Amino acid sequence: MFGNLKEFPKPFGSFVVGVTQMDFLDEGRKGVFDFAKDELRKIPARIYYPADSNENKEHESYVTKEEAIAAKKGSLGLISIDSLNIKTHCFTDVKISSKQKNYPVIFFNHGYFSYSSQNTVLCSDLASCGYIVVSLGHPYESSAVRYKDGKVIEANKELFNEFKKTMSKDNKEKFKNLLKNVYSDAEVVSASEAFYENFKGTTVWNNIKIWADDTRFVADELYKLNDGKIPSMFEGRLNLELGFGITGHSYGGCTAAQVCLEDERFKCGINLDAPTYGEYRDKDIKKPFMVLGSYLIENCSRTIYLNNSEDSYAFIINKTEHMDFTDYVFFAHQTRFLGLLGKSNMYLVRDVISNYHIDFFDKYLCCDDKVDLKKHKFTEVKSRIKYKSVD
């Protein structure tokens, strides 16, 4: 009825896509939230990676039962459990490809109260092109996480209510004004600063640091994986000399910027249709960085582009809304009724997102100077590029 797909598009690259889950216990962080004071922080990671064969295995499920229930509830029932049974092109625990000695690593973080597989198409495209993609869950702020031992942590209602309270009626009106007005580069700095002053000190603003700390901790653990201190298939297979790339949607895009600001191991990053909650908002990230999204980023995230002293990119896809930058564009067309999806072609959106991601990380993580992101001529994309000035 709505034109939803039963199967995700096949990945771009030549590698088969393997997927596995690993859980990382941070014994140095206890009581991250007041309602779980005695709990150590445990971060689940869904890892997509290049493989040579599917080993005759069945395709990996897209979401867990708990994530499916949460998605249905969060969409006011518009997303059915059946629509979440969409076929992926991922295969669980197959052998990592032997075609290369090791592979570069990218982190992905999902949106607030979403789930770690929400951008499976993008993560699969990257893995099929030779990247290992580590997609994190964030306990109590993901819709639901299920650990390998079967334990489930659902989203915390108090945190969700705090998130909703932040966007009060007054702030919603200010947000609409910020979106619809036309500002010069000089004007948008003060306009966005005035808007984001309303969020400083709130849960929405402060918890970016929690997600950034989750990301940085798992980055620490990857060194142990690569050294074999933590047994896994990834021993010696991670190219950590390159550092890390990072991307994320919405709150995960804020996390990408925050991590790039504070951790030198992260060499470049991408913000997928995110506002600018967090300490990085008015700072120079000093890393190659891209903002890619809907009209939302024109005024809400332009300062990231303007403040950055390294190569910066801003790409806006016409006729898109916030959830076009997730897998919703393939299986949840009915959420257009909620204003979550726009009218752009889903295959065009996928082509833009994945091609720009692949080229950006090829250029700035893998240091391929021959890559030129200006080669793409997408008619539905408004582009701005600002290269680092050379004295």
C-alpha positions as CSV (number, residue, x, y, z in Angstrom):
1,M,0.0,0.0,0.0
2,F,2.7,2.5,0.9
3,G,5.4,1.2,-1.5
4,N,7.6,-0.2,1.4
5,L,10.3,-2.6,0.4
6,K,10.6,-6.2,1.6
7,E,14.3,-6.2,1.0
8,F,17.0,-3.6,1.4
9,P,19.0,-2.5,-1.7
10,K,22.1,-4.7,-2.3
11,P,25.3,-3.1,-1.0
12,F,27.4,-1.0,-3.3
13,G,30.7,-2.7,-2.9
14,S,32.3,-6.1,-3.8
15,F,32.6,-7.6,-0.3
16,V,29.9,-9.7,1.3
17,V,28.8,-8.0,4.6
18,G,29.4,-9.8,7.8
19,V,27.8,-8.7,11.1
20,T,28.5,-9.6,14.7
21,Q,27.7,-8.2,18.2
22,M,30.1,-7.5,20.9
23,D,29.4,-6.0,24.4
24,F,32.0,-3.8,26.1
25,L,31.9,-3.4,29.9
26,D,33.4,-0.1,31.1
27,E,34.5,-0.8,34.7
28,G,35.7,2.8,35.1
29,R,32.2,4.2,34.7
30,K,29.6,3.4,37.3
31,G,26.2,5.1,38.0
32,V,26.1,7.0,34.7
33,F,22.5,7.7,35.5
34,D,21.1,8.4,39.0
35,F,18.4,5.7,38.6
36,A,21.1,3.1,38.0
37,K,23.7,4.2,40.6
38,D,25.3,0.7,41.1
39,E,25.4,-0.2,37.4
40,L,28.6,-0.3,35.4
41,R,28.3,1.1,31.9
42,K,28.0,-1.7,29.3
43,I,27.9,-0.7,25.7
44,P,26.6,-3.1,22.9
45,A,28.2,-2.8,19.5
46,R,26.8,-4.1,16.2
47,I,29.9,-4.5,14.0
48,Y,29.6,-4.7,10.2
49,Y,32.6,-5.9,8.3
50,P,33.9,-7.1,4.9
51,A,33.6,-10.9,4.2
52,D,34.3,-13.2,1.3
53,S,31.3,-15.5,1.6
54,N,27.9,-15.8,3.2
55,E,28.9,-19.4,4.1
56,N,25.4,-20.4,3.2
57,K,24.0,-18.7,6.2
58,E,20.6,-17.0,6.5
59,H,20.4,-13.2,6.2
60,E,20.7,-11.5,9.6
61,S,17.5,-10.1,11.1
62,Y,17.1,-6.3,10.8
63,V,16.1,-5.6,14.4
64,T,15.5,-7.5,17.7
65,K,11.9,-8.1,18.9
66,E,12.4,-5.5,21.6
67,E,13.5,-2.9,19.0
68,A,10.6,-3.7,16.7
69,I,8.1,-3.2,19.6
70,A,9.7,0.1,20.5
71,A,9.6,1.3,16.8
72,K,5.9,0.4,16.6
73,K,5.1,2.3,19.8
74,G,7.3,5.3,18.9
75,S,5.5,5.7,15.5
76,L,2.1,5.6,17.1
77,G,1.4,2.2,15.5
78,L,2.2,3.3,12.0
79,I,5.2,1.0,11.8
80,S,4.1,-2.6,12.0
81,I,6.2,-5.4,13.2
82,D,5.8,-7.0,9.8
83,S,7.4,-4.0,8.0
84,L,10.5,-4.4,10.3
85,N,11.0,-8.0,9.0
86,I,12.7,-6.4,5.9
87,K,15.5,-8.6,4.5
88,T,19.1,-7.4,5.1
89,H,22.2,-8.3,3.2
90,C,24.2,-9.1,6.3
91,F,25.4,-12.5,7.5
92,T,26.1,-13.3,11.2
93,D,29.6,-14.3,12.3
94,V,31.0,-15.2,8.9
95,K,34.7,-15.0,8.5
96,I,36.3,-11.6,7.9
97,S,37.7,-11.2,4.4
98,S,41.2,-12.4,3.6
99,K,41.6,-10.0,0.7
100,Q,43.3,-7.4,2.8
101,K,45.6,-7.6,5.8
102,N,43.4,-5.2,7.7
103,Y,40.6,-2.7,7.3
104,P,39.9,0.9,8.4
105,V,37.4,1.5,11.1
106,I,34.4,3.9,11.2
107,F,32.0,4.5,14.2
108,F,28.3,5.0,13.8
109,N,25.9,6.4,16.4
110,H,22.1,6.3,15.9
111,G,19.5,9.0,16.8
112,Y,18.1,9.6,20.2
113,F,15.8,6.8,21.4
114,S,16.5,4.9,18.1
115,Y,18.4,1.6,17.6
116,S,21.9,0.5,16.5
117,S,20.8,-1.0,13.2
118,Q,18.8,2.1,12.1
119,N,21.2,2.7,9.2
120,T,21.9,-0.8,8.1
121,V,21.9,0.2,4.4
122,L,24.6,2.8,5.0
123,C,26.7,0.6,7.3
124,S,26.4,-2.3,4.7
125,D,27.5,-0.1,1.9
126,L,30.5,1.0,3.8
127,A,31.4,-2.6,4.9
128,S,31.0,-3.8,1.3
129,C,33.5,-1.2,0.3
130,G,36.1,-2.4,2.8
131,Y,35.3,-0.6,6.0
132,I,34.6,-2.1,9.5
133,V,31.7,-0.1,10.9
134,V,31.1,-0.2,14.7
135,S,27.5,0.9,15.4
136,L,26.9,1.5,19.1
137,G,23.8,1.2,21.3
138,H,23.4,3.5,24.3
139,P,21.6,1.9,27.3
140,Y,18.5,3.8,28.5
141,E,18.7,6.2,25.5
142,S,18.4,3.6,22.7
143,S,14.9,2.4,22.1
144,A,16.0,-0.9,23.4
145,V,19.3,-2.8,23.7
146,R,19.7,-6.6,24.0
147,Y,23.1,-7.9,25.2
148,K,24.5,-11.2,24.1
149,D,23.6,-12.8,27.4
150,G,19.9,-12.0,26.7
151,K,19.5,-9.1,29.1
152,V,17.4,-6.3,27.7
153,I,17.4,-2.6,28.7
154,E,14.6,-0.5,27.3
155,A,14.5,3.3,26.9
156,N,14.1,5.1,30.2
157,K,10.8,7.0,30.3
158,E,12.2,9.8,32.6
159,L,14.9,10.6,30.1
160,F,12.5,10.5,27.3
161,N,10.2,12.9,29.1
162,E,13.1,15.2,29.9
163,F,14.0,15.2,26.2
164,K,10.5,16.1,25.2
165,K,10.2,18.9,27.9
166,T,13.3,20.6,26.4
167,M,11.4,21.4,23.2
168,S,8.7,23.5,25.0
169,K,6.0,25.3,23.1
170,D,8.1,28.5,23.2
171,N,11.2,26.6,22.0
172,K,9.2,25.0,19.2
173,E,8.2,28.4,17.9
174,K,11.8,29.6,18.1
175,F,12.9,26.5,16.3
176,K,10.4,27.1,13.5
177,N,11.6,30.6,13.1
178,L,15.2,29.5,12.9
179,L,14.4,27.0,10.2
180,K,12.3,29.3,8.0
181,N,14.3,32.5,8.1
182,V,17.1,33.3,5.6
183,Y,20.4,34.3,7.2
184,S,23.7,35.3,5.9
185,D,26.7,33.5,7.3
186,A,27.3,36.3,9.7
187,E,23.7,36.4,10.8
188,V,23.3,32.7,11.3
189,V,26.0,32.6,14.0
190,S,24.2,34.9,16.3
191,A,20.7,33.5,15.4
192,S,21.7,29.9,16.2
193,E,23.6,31.0,19.4
194,A,20.4,32.7,20.7
195,F,18.4,29.5,20.0
196,Y,20.8,27.0,21.5
197,E,21.2,29.1,24.7
198,N,17.8,27.6,25.6
199,F,19.3,24.1,25.7
200,K,22.6,24.5,27.5
201,G,22.6,22.6,30.8
202,T,19.6,20.4,29.8
203,T,19.7,16.6,29.5
204,V,19.7,17.0,25.7
205,W,22.8,19.1,25.8
206,N,24.7,17.3,28.6
207,N,24.1,13.7,27.5
208,I,26.1,14.2,24.3
209,K,29.1,13.7,26.6
210,I,27.8,10.3,27.7
211,W,27.5,9.1,24.1
212,A,30.9,10.6,23.3
213,D,32.4,8.8,26.3
214,D,30.7,5.5,25.2
215,T,32.3,6.0,21.7
216,R,35.8,6.8,23.1
217,F,35.7,3.8,25.5
218,V,34.8,1.4,22.7
219,A,37.6,2.9,20.6
220,D,40.0,2.0,23.5
221,E,38.7,-1.5,23.5
222,L,39.3,-1.9,19.8
223,Y,43.0,-1.7,20.5
224,K,42.7,-4.7,22.8
225,L,40.7,-6.5,20.1
226,N,43.4,-5.8,17.5
227,D,46.2,-7.0,19.9
228,G,44.3,-10.1,20.8
229,K,43.9,-9.1,24.5
230,I,40.2,-9.5,23.9
231,P,39.7,-12.7,21.8
232,S,37.8,-12.1,18.6
233,M,37.9,-12.5,14.8
234,F,39.3,-9.0,14.6
235,E,42.8,-9.8,16.0
236,G,45.3,-8.0,13.8
237,R,42.5,-7.1,11.3
238,L,41.8,-3.4,12.3
239,N,43.9,-0.7,10.6
240,L,44.2,1.5,13.7
241,E,47.3,3.4,12.3
242,L,44.8,5.4,10.3
243,G,42.8,6.4,13.3
244,F,39.0,6.4,13.2
245,G,36.3,7.9,11.1
246,I,32.9,8.7,12.7
247,T,29.4,9.4,11.5
248,G,25.9,9.5,13.0
249,H,22.4,10.5,12.6
250,S,20.6,13.2,14.6
251,Y,21.9,12.9,18.2
252,G,24.5,10.5,16.8
253,G,25.6,13.3,14.5
254,C,26.1,15.6,17.5
255,T,28.2,12.8,19.0
256,A,30.4,12.6,15.9
257,A,31.2,16.3,16.2
258,Q,31.8,16.1,19.9
259,V,34.2,13.1,19.6
260,C,36.1,14.8,16.7
261,L,36.5,17.9,18.9
262,E,38.0,16.0,21.9
263,D,39.8,12.9,20.6
264,E,42.8,13.1,18.2
265,R,42.3,9.5,17.2
266,F,39.2,10.4,15.3
267,K,40.5,11.9,12.1
268,C,37.2,13.0,10.4
269,G,33.5,13.0,10.8
270,I,30.0,13.4,9.4
271,N,26.9,14.8,10.9
272,L,23.7,13.3,9.3
273,D,20.8,15.8,9.7
274,A,21.6,16.8,13.3
275,P,21.3,20.1,15.2
276,T,24.2,21.3,17.3
277,Y,23.7,20.2,20.9
278,G,27.0,20.0,22.7
279,E,30.2,21.7,23.7
280,Y,31.5,21.7,20.1
281,R,28.7,24.0,18.9
282,D,30.7,27.2,18.7
283,K,34.2,25.7,18.4
284,D,36.6,24.8,15.7
285,I,36.6,21.0,15.3
286,K,39.9,21.2,13.4
287,K,39.1,18.0,11.5
288,P,37.7,17.4,8.0
289,F,34.0,17.4,8.6
290,M,30.7,17.2,6.7
291,V,27.2,18.1,7.5
292,L,24.7,16.2,5.3
293,G,21.0,16.4,5.6
294,S,17.7,18.2,5.0
295,Y,16.9,21.9,5.1
296,L,17.3,21.4,8.9
297,I,21.1,21.8,8.7
298,E,20.9,25.1,6.7
299,N,20.6,27.2,9.9
300,C,20.8,24.7,12.7
301,S,24.2,23.2,11.8
302,R,25.9,25.8,9.5
303,T,28.1,27.0,12.2
304,I,29.9,23.6,12.3
305,Y,30.8,24.3,8.6
306,L,31.7,27.9,9.2
307,N,33.8,27.4,12.3
308,N,35.9,24.5,11.1
309,S,39.4,25.4,9.9
310,E,39.9,22.1,8.1
311,D,38.1,21.0,4.9
312,S,34.4,21.4,5.4
313,Y,31.4,20.2,3.5
314,A,27.7,21.1,3.7
315,F,25.2,19.1,1.5
316,I,21.5,19.5,1.6
317,I,19.2,17.1,-0.2
318,N,16.0,18.7,-1.4
319,K,12.6,17.3,-0.5
320,T,13.9,15.4,2.5
321,E,12.9,15.2,6.1
322,H,14.7,14.0,9.2
323,M,14.1,10.2,8.9
324,D,15.0,10.1,5.2
325,F,18.5,9.8,6.5
326,T,17.8,6.4,8.1
327,D,16.4,3.1,6.9
328,Y,12.9,4.4,7.4
329,V,13.0,5.7,3.8
330,F,12.8,2.0,2.6
331,F,10.3,0.4,5.0
332,A,8.3,3.1,6.7
333,H,6.8,5.2,4.0
334,Q,3.6,5.5,6.1
335,T,5.5,7.8,8.6
336,R,5.2,10.6,6.0
337,F,1.9,11.2,7.8
338,L,4.0,12.2,10.8
339,G,6.2,14.5,8.7
340,L,9.2,12.2,9.2
341,L,9.8,11.5,5.5
342,G,9.9,13.9,2.6
343,K,9.1,13.4,-1.1
344,S,12.6,12.7,-2.5
345,N,13.2,9.4,-4.2
346,M,14.5,6.8,-1.7
347,Y,17.2,5.5,-4.1
348,L,18.5,9.0,-4.8
349,V,18.7,9.6,-1.1
350,R,20.6,6.4,-0.6
351,D,23.0,7.2,-3.5
352,V,23.8,10.6,-2.1
353,I,24.3,9.4,1.5
354,S,26.4,6.4,0.7
355,N,28.5,7.9,-2.1
356,Y,29.4,10.9,0.0
357,H,30.3,8.8,3.0
358,I,32.5,6.4,1.0
359,D,34.3,9.2,-0.8
360,F,34.7,11.3,2.3
361,F,36.3,8.4,4.3
362,D,38.4,7.3,1.4
363,K,39.8,10.8,1.2
364,Y,40.2,11.7,4.8
365,L,40.6,8.4,6.7
366,C,42.4,6.4,4.1
367,C,44.3,9.4,2.8
368,D,43.4,9.0,-0.9
369,D,44.2,12.4,-2.3
370,K,42.8,11.5,-5.7
371,V,39.2,11.5,-4.4
372,D,37.2,14.6,-5.3
373,L,33.8,14.9,-3.7
374,K,32.9,17.6,-6.3
375,K,32.7,14.9,-9.0
376,H,29.1,14.1,-7.9
377,K,26.5,16.0,-9.8
378,F,23.3,15.3,-7.9
379,T,20.7,17.7,-9.1
380,E,18.7,17.5,-5.9
381,V,21.7,18.5,-3.7
382,K,22.7,22.0,-2.6
383,S,26.4,22.0,-2.0
384,R,29.0,24.1,-0.2
385,I,32.6,23.2,0.1
386,K,35.3,25.1,2.1
387,Y,38.9,23.9,1.9
388,K,41.5,24.5,4.5
389,S,43.4,27.7,3.7
390,V,47.1,27.3,3.1
391,D,49.2,30.2,4.2
